[in-house]
Amino acid sequence: MAEAAELIDDKSPYYKHTPASVLENENFKLYWNRSILTDKIIAFNRPDVTFMNKKTKNTFSIDIAVPNTQNLAKTITDKQNKYQELANEICAMWKQKAAQVIPIVISSTGVIPKSLSQSLTRLNLHSNTYIQLQKSVILGTCSIVRNFLNYK
């Protein structure tokens, strides 16, 4: 997403990339793991990624989760509900046409919900992006298990 918006030039692999907390150019602004300051107190004001298209006045609050497989549906609903108040406040405060909450949820075993393809489409990401996401999640899970088994 940041590459497509020309916010970064770095072509290093995602697992070696350390993102800046704010990236901005004349068309886009991206916050990475940064609190959004609002006029009123909002309990959940720190989505994983906040992406603003300045031309179309659309903002996406993206939150990523890797739950157990049986908690997929609950996690998606929780993410939507958790950040909806922030999305409404962003619309009013930043004078946006739309602010959407987009959960990116993949189970720790790589199972993906049907809603993931819709989320990727809303973000204008390639439909095969889920393959990279699955690979990353499964490698992360394997790393955790390997570290646990080697714990002394």
Secondary structure, DSSP 4 states (H G I P E B T S, - for coil): -TTTTTS----S-GGG----SEEE-SSEEEEES-PPP-SS--S----SEEEEETTTTEEEEEEEE---GGGHHHHHHHHHHHHHHHHHHHHHHTT-SEEEEEEEE--TTS---THHHHHHHHTT--TTHHHHHHHHHHHHHHHHHHHHHT--
